Amino acid sequence: MTVERPEWPPPELDFSKPTIARAYDALLGGKDNFAVDRELADQTALLIPGLRESAVENRKVLVRGVRWLAGEAGIDQFLDLGSGLPTVENTHEVAQARNAKAKVVYVDIDPLVGVHGRAILAENAYTRVMVGDVREPEAILAHEDVADFLDFDRPVALMLVGMLHYLSPGIADRVVSAYRDALAPGSYLFMTSLVDTGLPQQQELARITRENLEEGWARTPEEIEHHFGDFELVEPGVTYTALWRPDGPVDPDGLEPGEQLGMAGIALKKR
């Protein structure tokens, strides 16, 4: 059987400017990025102490969160918004290690994610990948890869991991609330965000992100918590990513600079 290979590079890729997914991949030391993405990652890492470590921490908390959702919480449907490029321990790998039939839909605006998605689809019947703009919840939720694949009459884990800070203050309430409203009782919302606790590097990172990737907003812990609406936060609430159910002991008073850039939380939509 002849396997049809996708055109490379895809014609829709723009090599002239960095993208969120590719810059994040560069910070993680991945290979699915271009020179412009690596340049942004390298320059920003020089200005923001611990930035690469922060990217790794965000990935680690994703793994812990999905592991908890698929295990203790019993969730078998995941909608991962702004998922980025595949790396080690992706959402579907973590969830399906707990439940082989757990369904996962990845959504990202970067067409390169779609290219990788076709490779994932070829070998995993319980995973879908779509290219779409997270800022358009109605279009995302109505898309056949979401609406026909996930059952929104049952609990879903909706993930905005490393995505909330790319939603500007003018649209964040509308966007996040639209996704919350679409969820059935028993569903969970999992978010991580660049945080503002008064440390200069937090707002500096937000500024650099806005200048280079169009969007980037550091939010206070209270502002992050606001976006969970009336959902009930699970322990330990909204906290630094390194402190959200760590696999080992972490000194909350001895966090490194990179461990103070982002916060995480998971909340339940009550029945």
Phi, psi and omega in degrees: 000135179268125179268125179281118182272140178292150177299135180227132351287150179302140185297337183279354180287138178251112182277354190275343181217152182286160173238161180301310185298316184286324178294321177295319177300320179296320178297326180279356181083020180283179184246357184264061181208168182245175184302321182294327178288318179294324178297315178297315180298316182293315182294320180290323179296329177291329183272332185244102180302133175082011184298315180297320179296325178295319177298319178294318179298321179297323179290321180296320181289330173301314181298314181295320181294314179295321178300317179292317181297315182284335181266274185299320182278343176073024181279135180236016175223131184227132172243105187260102186267130185068044191292334183076189183276150179300140175217203181287137178055069176285167182306313183293327180291317181292313181295317184283347171290334177269324181215108186300339181257013176296133181264139180225131171243123175263139177229130176207150181279343184280122180299337178296328176297322178296323178300312178294327180300322179298325177292320178295316182299329183296337186233005185218105184287347184256015182230138175232150177226128178229149174265121181195166183265113181303334181288358179242072187301323181298317179292320179296311185292334180272347183296142185299329179290344176256301187295324182269353184253320178261146179258103183280002169276352178242164180300139177230145169264115178261126188244125169239064185272115184070022184241329185304321183287356174264003176260118184294156180304332182288339183238347189302314181301313182297315184293307185294321180293326178297319177291318178301316183296334182282348186273144175282155172306143184093354178279167179231149172246125183241117182228145166231154184205150165300132187247156175239103175247015178101358178280131185304324184293338180291310179288330177295318177297319178299318180296313180299320180295316178299318183293328187254334183236013175077325181230147177173112188222118175276130182243148176292160176305323179294323179290322176297313180299325179305324185284355172276355178058225180266014175293153182265115181294135174274156180298139008263028181078206177274118184210169176306143184305322181294339183261357180276100178045058182296155179286340179218177181295137177228130179279110182296340179266359183235032181291141176285163180308318181292341179272002181244019181262335185223154175233159183224158174195154175229136182223150184260136170275114187293151178283000000 
